[in-house]
């Protein structure tokens, strides 16, 4: 190893200009791939180190072994530069997509609320159409998880963040369930809007709470990705309280027989609430039991089987 460093030092003295050129070329290619084209955090392909050196070979001449050695040194320096520059935020794409996904989901839930409160068939159809587009957001979130996972392979100083990516991957699974149930909820809203009588106001209250719950789940994911466990725990507690308020708003509706579309929407709201709780890791037994009690479900019932 001592000989390697001595040789590398000699090459830096003798061919420093070429090493600088390779370093700049490799760093530039990383910047274009990761920042402008939205690629992974860095390049795991060793050939990326040699390509710039090959490009610097004069026409008609072969790539000499010494140039490969210079390329290796320059590529190693470039890798260090990309680590220093990019390791600050290897999980940034995940944080960004998490915020976007929950914001879109919250927006759809609010559209559903407005359609219900206004008893507006056209608004209900519009909300359903928007809900059908949510799959693209969950796909983007899953991709962001994969990109973050790839980023951590090269961000050697962030290897301890693996658990954060795993938590985000689990959250994405439950967000997918929440999106599916939201789509079903929106479809039921279209049916509800066709009824001659206006829907009960408790549904609007519960839907407003559901939109806030999506915001709580977003805050939990943001804190988890940032590694701020204390903040995440506070938002988890907040999510549990909001979920209980959301479901308890519908308690009067289960005391008397309701039209089928109303009863169906009550069930869908409950399922979305539990999916969001699970995405945030806030599905504590006492919260789930409180949800069961609010809807007068049997004590042996297990909430959220969707």
ABEGO torsion letter per residue (X at the ends): XAAAAAAAAAAAAAAAAAAAAAAAAAAAAAAAAAAAAGBBABBABAAAAAAAAAAABBBGBBBBAAAAAAAAAAAAAAAAAAAAAAAABAAAAAAAAAAAAAAAAAAAAAAAAAAAAAGBAAAAAAAAAAAAAAAAAAAAAAAAAAAAAAAAAABAAAAAAAAAAAAAAAAAAAAAAAAAAAAAAAAAAAAAAABABBBBAAAAAAAAAAAAAAAAAAAAAAAAAAGBAAAAAAAAAAAAAAAAAAAAAAAAAAABBBBAAAAAAAAAAAAAAAAAAAAAGABBAAAAAAAAAAAGBBAABBBGBX
